[in-house]
Amino acid sequence: MTPFILPLALLAADILPGKGEPQLTERTKRSGGAVDPEQAKLRFDEADLAIELLPATRALAGVATLRFTARAELRELRIDLDRNLPVGAVAIDGVPLAPGGWSNPDGRLRITLPRPIAAGRAFTARITYGGTPHIAVRAPWDDGVVWSTAAKGETWFATTAQGYGCDLFWPCLDFPTAEPSVVTLRITVPVGLKAPSNGRLLGVDRLADGRTRWNWRVSNPNTYGVALNVGPYEELSAPYRSRYGNAVPLHFWHLPARAAQARGLFAEFAPTLDFFEAVIGPYPFADEKLGVVETPHLGMEHQTINAYGNEYKKATEGFDWLFHHELSHEWFANQLTAADWDDFWLHEGFATYMQPLYGRWREGEARYAAMMDLQRPRILNDAPIVSGQVRTSEEVYEPSKGGPGSDIYFKASWMLHTLRNLIGDKAFFEATRRLVYGRPDPKPGNFRPRFGTTREFEGYVRDATGRDLGWFFDMYLRQAKLPELVQRREGGRLLLEWRVPGAGPFPMPVEVQVGDRLERVAMTAGRGSLAVPEGAHIVIDPHARILRRSAAVEAMRGRP
């Protein structure tokens, strides 16, 4: 790798940057949203990233060789890259550009091409860059790099980029559908450190001065899922034979001081993987690996190298929720990727719902109900989960920006719980499987990572049930507030009525327990009634199958 000469100001250890430094531009903080028309002209074919970690100055030095195909004629190449990583050289198809041939005033690198590139033509851009990457304040809730130390003072480093995007440490196209077909990473680290990353390990080069270069290759990664992890790791590994008959390599890189705890977590890998393969379908990246790495932040779904920082905490449900949640993202984020951040719930809602389903798989309905009940008070109902607009990651994740915030986790999970109880397991998992794989019969080798949308999932539910459930999705995804079930007794009848925001149709059937008898009220046109004996004890929705307004939850939260 061509060395990148760092500014002298970065070489003094007494002025190392701290959390939140260096500052980011508003452009760099935006991941996704409306696509730049010039970037829309690009198909991202391949990225080769040679990156060296320089702990003494908290810096990175990199050379990115990016291969694109022009969808339309190009005169300027626009690449997202944090301006805190200044560019020292650019070459197009091997021809160096003069220093004035590029600029990056705000986090979008603009390269003036030496000549127009015709539609359909492939070309490469080689970008030499380096500097001080932004240090996260509270990763992974904000993004950047994390510098920490292991037990003996060794460097322990990680990246996280879901909110602000890939351009925090490598030149990329920072919107969801801009996944490159292949990324090769060549990560150079100091003596005694290891660099587990995405995909398959191609080999480790030992340099003359004792440094090592770790070479990895991953197919179709989420751009925010490309990750650097560096530390004095030890590795646990084992082969796994899946229920589909193929082999999946299992790997866990952990800190040496936590070897015993790591072995305990590693024992969860195989049974958790079997659950997902039984309920959803084949592990999507078996030809690469199922990888996990211990990180100095809580966690993130970095494709085939999920970040784990839950401190090996034990829980009453008997499994590690963080490990399970990030692994679920291999299906719901990495195999299936939301085509726009407005559909962020496809990642987080499904991943959150998989945990009660795993509790059910392990221990039955009582565990499932207990885990769903823990999620219910965390629902906010302040903004619709889906807006119907093109949005950035932060515009969805942050309530302060008008987004639904944590409702993409917990409300979406309860919506899926309600849907499964409405349409049944067969139709629910058939629609989910088609959403994830694009086909009803996934087998190792017959599918590729894909992009999906909320509307597409609605269509798969319609196909699986033969029913148009637009009223259901409109209520739970496109309205902020929940439906309210109003009840009253009149004579010998129980009268039920749904009151819904937006005054749309909501024919959600309701179970009613009358004494020892369980009745189902159809609620056609949002209303229904049931004959009940005088003085009979009744319980509405006794199994909590429906997400609806709860006065008790509102009182607990101190607001309607």
C-alpha positions, 0 to 999 in steps of 0.5 A, a space after each residue: 500500500 502506498 503510504 499516506 503522509 499524515 499532517 504533522 499536527 496529527 503526529 503529536 500524542 498529546 493532542 490526540 482527538 477525543 470523543 466527538 472529534 474531529 467534527 463532521 459536516 451535516 453532509 457526512 451525518 446523512 446516510 441515505 435519503 434522496 440519491 444524488 443524480 450523478 451518483 444514480 448514474 453509477 453501478 458499484 461493482 467492486 471495492 478494494 480497500 487497503 487500510 492501515 491502522 495507526 494507533 499512535 496518532 488515532 489515524 487511518 491511511 487508505 487506498 481505495 480502488 473502486 470499480 464502477 459501470 456508468 449507467 449514463 454518461 459521466 463527466 464528474 464522479 461523486 463519492 461520499 467520504 468524510 473530509 476529515 480523511 483528506 485525499 492525497 491522490 486520485 487516478 482514473 483507470 490508472 492515470 493520475 489526476 492533477 491535484 486540482 482535479 478533485 475537491 471535498 468541501 463538505 463530505 462529498 468528493 467531486 472528481 472531474 473526469 479527464 474525459 467523459 465516460 460513456 454509458 455502459 463502460 466500466 472504469 476504476 477510481 483509485 483514491 489515496 486518503 488518510 487522516 483522523 476518523 471521527 470518534 464516536 461519542 456513544 457508539 453504536 447510538 452515534 457513529 464513528 470509530 472507537 479507540 479502547 484498550 484491552 487488559 494489558 493496554 493493547 489497542 482495541 479498535 472498532 468502527 460503526 457506521 449505520 447512522 452516518 454511513 460508510 463514508 466515515 472511513 472509506 470512499 463509498 456511495 452512501 445510500 442503501 441500494 449502492 452495495 458493491 458486488 464485492 469488497 476486498 479488505 486489506 487491513 494492516 495492523 501493528 505487531 500482536 494485533 489481529 483484524 477480523 473482518 467481513 467475508 472469507 479470509 484470503 490470507 495473512 501477510 507478515 510484513 518485515 517489521 512485524 506488522 500483519 496485513 489481513 486480507 478478506 473478501 465479502 460479496 454484496 455487503 451492506 455498505 454500513 456493514 463493512 467493518 474494521 475490528 482490531 485487537 489482541 484477539 483469540 479465536 474460537 472456531 468450529 464447523 457446523 452442518 446445517 439442516 440443509 446439509 451444507 457446512 457453515 464455518 463458525 468463528 468468534 474472536 474474543 479478548 484473551 481475558 474473557 476466554 471462559 465467558 467466550 466459550 459459553 457464548 460460542 456454545 449458543 452459536 449452533 442452536 441459534 443458527 438452527 432456529 433461524 434456519 428452521 423458522 426462516 431459511 438457510 443462513 445466507 452467507 455459509 460460503 463465507 462464515 458466521 462470524 462474531 467479534 468482541 467489540 468496545 461498543 454494544 453491537 452492530 450487524 456487520 455482515 459475517 462479522 457481527 459486533 458483540 459487546 454485551 459483556 456476556 450478561 446472563 438473562 432469564 430467557 436463557 440466551 444472550 439477546 444481543 448476540 441473537 439480535 445481531 445474528 438475526 440481522 444476517 437475514 433481516 438487514 444483510 440478506 434482505 436490505 431495506 431499499 430505503 431507510 423509510 422501511 428501516 423496520 424491516 431490519 429492526 422489527 423482524 430482528 426484535 420479533 425473532 427473540 420472543 419467537 426464539 423463546 417460544 422455540 426453546 420454552 413454549 408459549 409462556 416464555 413467548 408471552 413474557 418476552 412480548 410483554 416486556 416489549 409492550 411498554 417501550 412503544 412510543 406511538 409518536 410518529 408513523 413507522 413508515 412515512 412514504 417519503 425517502 428518508 435518511 437513517 437518522 430521520 427514521 432513528 431519531 425522534 428529534 428529527 421526526 422519526 419513529 425512533 424505537 418504534 421500528 423495534 418494539 411497535 413493529 415487533 408487536 405489529 408482526 405478533 398481531 399479524 401472525 395471530 391474524 393470518 396464522 403461522 403458515 401464511 406468516 412465515 411463507 410471506 416472511 420467507 419470500 421477503 427475505 429470499 425473494 422466493 418460497 423455496 430457498 436452498 443454499 445456492 439458489 438465492 442472493 442478497 436482495 432489497 425489499 420494501 414494505 409494499 412488497 411485504 404487503 404483497 407477499 402477505 396478500 399472496 399467502 392469505 388471498 386477502 388484502 390486508 392494506 387496512 392492517 398495514 395502514 393502521 400499524 405502519 402509517 398511523 402514529 396512534 394505536 386503535 382503541 377497542 371500546 366496549 359496553 354492555 347493553 341488555 344481554 349483549 356485549 357491544 365492541 367498536 374499534 376507534 381508529 386514527 384516520 377513521 379508516 376501516 379496521 375489521 380486526 377480529 377480537 377474541 372474548 372470554 366469557 366465563 370458561 368459553 372463548 368466543 371470536 367476534 368478527 368485527 365486520 366494519 369495525 363493530 361486533 357484538 356478542 350475547 353474554 349472560 348477565 353477570 358473566 365475567 368477560 376478558 377482551 383479547 385474553 391472550 393479548 393477540 392484538 396491539 391496541 391502545 392500553 390505558 395502563 401503559 399510557 398511565 405508566 408512561 405518564 402520557 397518552 
